[in-house]
Amino acid sequence: MEMKALGQPTHATHPHIINKGEITSLTTRSEYKHRRFVLIDQIKSHAKKMHMASNNHLIVVPASSTQYMSGKIPYNFRQNTDFLYLTGCLEPDCCFVTTIINEEFSTTLFTRETDKNAEKWDGPRTNHRDAADFFGVNQSLPINVLNDFIRGFVKYVANLIVWYNFVNPIQMHVHSIMENFMSDFGTTLTCENPTIFIQQMRLIKSPSEVALMRKTCRIASDAFIETIKCSSPGIIESQLNAKFDFECKIRGAENMAYPPIIAGGKRACIIHYSNNNQVLSKDDVVLMDGGCEYHGYCSDITRTWPVGGAFSPEQKSIYKIVYEANCELIDMCKSFPSLDALYERMLITVGVKLQHLGLLSRYETIKSVMKVAQQLCPHHCCHFLGMDVHDTPMIKRSIKMRPGMIITVEPGIYINEENTLFPKNYRGIGVRIEDDVLITETGPVVLSDFCPKDIEQIEKLASEFSKLPSGYI
Ligand SMILES: [Mn+2]
């Protein structure tokens, strides 16, 4: 069966990427099946617990569609991560549907039909005849019968709970089917959003997900090292961008996880700076926030280093505070606090340490010091990380950490040029140090550990000079 090219890499056609039994890299058919069982189980037990009106369910999770920059020129395709998590299917315009009648369930993957002309241009598709076996679902059907399938099901099962995310439409074709369906049958149906259940599952990483996260963080760490080495006065931020991109992709990453931020000097105080078009000079520190995507899993790392190889005393003192906050917050993960608790700790640490430097002396209460720290670091110091950079956003940051979660720890201080609270030689300094941390029973594991961050190592790395391709600096 597998010798034939499908719409995505398989063991038969891409043995260098996919091992036997896997649908996507390191993730087996049986793991995907297990995820679907868990979701079905969660939804069934939730419905029972909440005394919902029915034991009959229809769960609909669509794939993304290709987005176009202009005409027929596509952006890189990125699959809807909830759909990918449940199916392993990498093709656009598909849809995953589960029907549950009392205790019995059936999973159906709707895929694009064979289209000789389209496939001549875009490559093979996995049609419904191959999809059921390959993805391990009960059946597969062409996407163009989705509407009839759903309407047929509601006629057959009158009392029904529909699980579909109406708040965040992913695929217009599926969304219009669902909207019309609800407007025709809505009075007899209950509608619920399945997303939170999928995110609760995605929050705790399986062993194969941890392996993929280790890999994506290792790749990005190594790419950071190479990028820091090649930075030197006169280089343009975009050239560091190109270097980082190359070093990630040559190690197997398919994409950047997000457009990197490469901000020299005072530009580091612009939190989402992404123009990356300025020249770096000897006295600048440069803040780089970058990560890659490796078989669907994202890294998200920030390092800040002196372009000339040595921090000024002011730069060094701010860096030291952020470094110590980063280490302290990571250490706190031992006792499984919430992400919000880490944020509060960051504000205290940053505020108090600035006071020890002899700054902010006019603020007397801890509350007022924390308020200044909050102005200096307007972003949270943590988010969940996984298939998405800001992973599982429906999960509150007030819950306690649990083993299997992966989070970022990213304290920062940004003193912009207009900030008169600080002496002139501190203004325009922006520092962030961000690591990716796996929470385990026995304590935090820093997945981005390969990339140095202490002052001595970072200055040493920044003083190295590895050349860009000839002619470029
Ligand atoms: Mn981050």
Boltz pocket constraint, residues with backbone or C-beta under 6 A from the ligand:
constraints:
  - pocket:
      binder: B
      contacts: [[A, 300], [A, 383], [A, 389], [A, 408], [A, 410], [A, 434]]
      max_distance: 6.0
